[in-house]
Amino acid sequence: MASQLRPALTIFAALTLVCGVLYPLAVTGIGSAAFNAQAAGSIVEVNGKAVGSSLIGQAFTSPQYFWGRPSATAPMPNNAAGSGGANQGPTNPALIDAVKARIDALHAAETASGVPSGAAIPIDLVTASASGLDPDISVAAARYQAARIAAVRQLGAEQVAALIAAHQQQQWLGFFGEPRVNVLALNLALDRAKPYVKG
């Protein structure tokens, strides 16, 4: 019995050392050396203070900012510890109600700013992504919100359009995915262009 147990324990200890210690340390070391910003969480700082991550969405709800894609993570939106979608089908009443509420919120913000839009709302502004953490929106979603933001911040429409164009990210390798805009980066650029003063 002891002769059979000893090799099993030896293999168990060796695999634990290799897979549980050496491999994670090697991957972490390579990641930190080759992709330091990503390995550290892609943290975005302003004046030495962390304001978010370029890889994780935030729930912007003020009309002065671009709104990102809705998040269905629990127990709060954009929960990086609980990535996942709502898993609701297109005929699910809860999903239908959630989409209607998001449409109403967008229309209310537009009306309050004095620039109600009659254009169709891009789908990524009212539906959550599979991860619930999407930090980007489509270029169409950014342009849809431009008039509201220009009105609230008293910026020229051309200036807001130029900010969107400057922060547009193209398809990866020219054909993977769609052109997109990072919401946090765009909102920080807005604050640099003209800080919002309520009053």
ABEGO torsion letter per residue (X at the ends): XAAAAAAAAAAAAAAAAAAAAAAAAAAAAAAAAABAAAAAGGBBBBGGBBAEBAABBBBBABAABBBBBBBABOABBGBAAABEBAGBBAABAAAAAAAAAAAAAAAAAAAAAGBBBABBBBAAAABBBAAGABABBBAAAAAAAAAAAAAAAGBBAAAAAAAAAAABBBBBGGABEBBBBBAAAAAAAAAAABBBBBX
